[in-house]
């Protein structure tokens, strides 16, 4: 059994690419030698936009440079850092991570620490058959003191539905991945509709 554990963890890490649902953190991480770039631009009133550049710093630590434009004001740039204590292993056990979002305390939601637990349901229970469903629960502490929850539910190998409650807002969306490393997202947040894309670069 001990000989199998390293293989299980390697297999888990090959699927651990999603570090956020929409904005709430998960207990999965960005793989080493990988950079994720994401942008979301509001279409309904053209007031808000968000940008993320994330990377796996070590086998356990991720860091994000985040940018936010809200209500037409100038962009505010901050840093998110997470420590992934254990990755979720599909069908075996949940993952656990903790960290800080908006370490500089400049965004509309402010500086907040978090703990996140993510569970991956087995492939046989999903419609797609090859992409696991992910459910994340956790809590924020700081500028926001509230629980959060998020879900990523595959419809096919290329389409998944996203939903979350971040302690203040309910958001939902759909993500289409025409290829593995490119995702196109539509996010619905109250009266706002945001469209964007996500690019994963490996080196």
Secondary structure as UniProt FT lines:
FT   HELIX           2..14
FT   STRAND          34..42
FT   STRAND          49..56
FT   STRAND          61..69
FT   TURN            71..72
FT   STRAND          76..86
FT   TURN            90..92
FT   STRAND          95..101
FT   TURN            103..104
FT   STRAND          112..121
FT   HELIX           123..125
FT   STRAND          133..142
FT   STRAND          146..154
FT   STRAND          159..165
FT   STRAND          170..179
FT   TURN            180..181
FT   STRAND          182..189
FT   TURN            190..191
FT   STRAND          192..202
//
